[in-house]
Amino acid sequence: MALNAHRKHKIYLAATLRYGLGSEDPEEVSFFNKIKEEMKANKQKGCMGITRED
């Protein structure tokens, strides 16, 4: 079963606000871990938010 947009958004919020997932569904856990890894990679690269153009 694919994750719907509402569930993906809830997982994204949990990851960005540093909450626990609270689910054992492998599909949800993998999406949660993917977001956490992307956030870690962006932090190491210095990509913290929107770059200014001025």
N, C-alpha and C positions, 0 to 999 in steps of 0.2 A: 504494500500500500504506500503510495507516494504521499509526502507531506503536503498539506494544503497551505495556502498563503498565510492564513491566520495562525496556524501552528508554527510555521517558520518564523513569523514575526515574534511570537511569544518566546521562542527559543533564542532568537537574536537579542531580545531585550534581556533575557536572563544572562546571556553571555556577556553583554556589554556592561551590565550593571553589577557583574561579578556575583550573581546569585547561583545557587546550585540548580541543577536541572530538575531533579525530583522524578525522573522517569528512567526506566530500564529498557525502553524500546531502542533496539540497536540503530535504527534509522535516525531517531532523534539524537541519540548520543553521538553518532558520527557527524551530524550536522553541527551540533554544539561544539565538538572538538575542532571541526574545520574552522569555525568562526574564531575560536580561541587561538588557534595557530596563526590565522591571518592577522589577528590583532597583535600577537607577539612579534610577528615578522615586520609589521608596519612600525611598531615601536622601536625595533632595532634599527630600521632604516631611517627613522626620523620622520616618517610620514604620519604626522599627528594632526589630522584634520584637513581643512581646505586651505590651499596655498593662496596667499594674497597676490594680487596682480598689480598693486600700486606701489 
